[in-house]
Amino acid sequence: KRQGREARAHEAEYSARPLAQYEDNADRDAAMRGVERWGDPMLGRLSKQSKPSGKPKYSGPPAPPNRFHIPPGYEWDGVDRSNGYEKQFFKAQGEARARSEQAHMWAV
């Protein structure tokens, strides 16, 4: 009974659609992308669910930001041993952004 209801619902949904199907149809595109094909070279790279890597992750206090958004290693002890370049970099970037916003406000 349930399969019959599902089939009728599916048929009703398809009968409501226009006969001509175009390339920019989002439903058709999603259905085509959802099919896994044998021998697809990108299947391993574009998985729908991210697989756990098995590597431990850092779980301590938040790390200071860096230019490349690289997370710390799992054994990092939380001590910032840098020479301060990243801090100066972000400070200069923020000052430049604030200066440009202020110049824009004065110009408008």
C-alpha positions as CSV (number, residue, x, y, z in Angstrom):
1,K,0.0,0.0,0.0
2,R,2.8,2.4,0.9
3,Q,4.6,1.8,-2.3
4,G,1.4,2.5,-4.3
5,R,0.9,5.8,-2.4
6,E,4.5,6.8,-2.9
7,A,4.2,6.0,-6.6
8,R,1.0,8.0,-7.0
9,A,2.6,11.0,-5.2
10,H,5.7,10.7,-7.4
11,E,3.5,10.6,-10.5
12,A,1.4,13.5,-9.3
13,E,4.6,15.5,-8.7
14,Y,5.9,14.8,-12.2
15,S,2.6,15.4,-13.9
16,A,2.5,18.9,-12.4
17,R,5.9,19.7,-14.0
18,P,6.2,21.2,-17.5
19,L,6.9,18.7,-20.3
20,A,10.0,20.5,-21.5
21,Q,13.0,20.1,-19.0
22,Y,15.7,22.7,-19.4
23,E,19.4,22.5,-18.3
24,D,18.9,25.1,-15.6
25,N,16.3,23.0,-13.7
26,A,17.5,22.8,-10.1
27,D,15.5,19.7,-9.2
28,R,16.8,17.8,-12.3
29,D,20.3,19.0,-11.5
30,A,20.1,17.8,-7.9
31,A,18.8,14.4,-9.0
32,M,21.6,14.0,-11.5
33,R,24.3,15.0,-9.0
34,G,22.8,12.7,-6.4
35,V,23.5,9.6,-8.4
36,E,26.8,7.8,-7.7
37,R,28.3,6.4,-10.9
38,W,30.9,3.6,-11.2
39,G,34.3,4.8,-12.2
40,D,33.7,8.4,-11.2
41,P,37.2,9.9,-10.6
42,M,35.8,12.7,-8.3
43,L,33.7,10.4,-6.1
44,G,36.4,10.0,-3.5
45,R,37.1,13.7,-3.4
46,L,33.6,15.1,-3.3
47,S,31.9,12.9,-0.6
48,K,28.6,14.1,0.8
49,Q,29.6,13.3,4.4
50,S,33.1,14.1,5.7
51,K,34.9,11.1,6.9
52,P,36.7,11.3,10.2
53,S,40.4,11.5,9.6
54,G,41.3,9.5,12.6
55,K,43.8,12.1,13.6
56,P,43.4,13.8,17.0
57,K,42.4,17.4,17.1
58,Y,43.6,20.2,19.4
59,S,41.1,20.8,22.2
60,G,42.3,23.5,24.4
61,P,42.1,27.3,24.7
62,P,41.5,29.0,21.3
63,A,44.6,29.6,19.3
64,P,45.6,33.1,18.1
65,P,44.6,33.8,14.6
66,N,47.0,33.4,11.7
67,R,47.1,34.5,8.1
68,F,46.5,31.1,6.7
69,H,43.8,29.8,9.1
70,I,45.9,26.8,10.1
71,P,44.7,25.1,13.3
72,P,47.3,24.2,15.9
73,G,48.5,20.6,16.2
74,Y,46.9,18.4,18.8
75,E,50.0,18.5,21.0
76,W,50.2,22.3,21.2
77,D,50.5,23.5,24.8
78,G,48.8,26.9,24.2
79,V,52.0,29.0,24.4
80,D,52.5,31.5,21.6
81,R,56.1,31.3,20.6
82,S,55.9,33.5,17.6
83,N,58.0,36.7,17.0
84,G,54.8,38.8,17.0
85,Y,54.6,39.2,13.2
86,E,51.0,37.8,13.0
87,K,49.8,40.1,15.7
88,Q,51.3,43.1,13.9
89,F,49.9,41.9,10.6
90,F,46.4,41.8,11.9
91,K,46.8,45.1,13.7
92,A,48.0,46.8,10.5
93,Q,45.2,45.2,8.5
94,G,42.6,46.4,11.0
95,E,44.0,49.9,11.1
96,A,44.1,50.1,7.3
97,R,40.4,48.9,7.1
98,A,39.4,51.5,9.8
99,R,41.3,54.2,7.9
100,S,39.6,53.4,4.6
101,E,36.2,53.3,6.3
102,Q,36.8,56.7,7.9
103,A,38.0,58.2,4.6
104,H,34.9,56.8,3.0
105,M,32.7,58.4,5.7
106,W,34.4,61.8,5.3
107,A,34.0,61.6,1.5
108,V,30.3,60.8,1.6
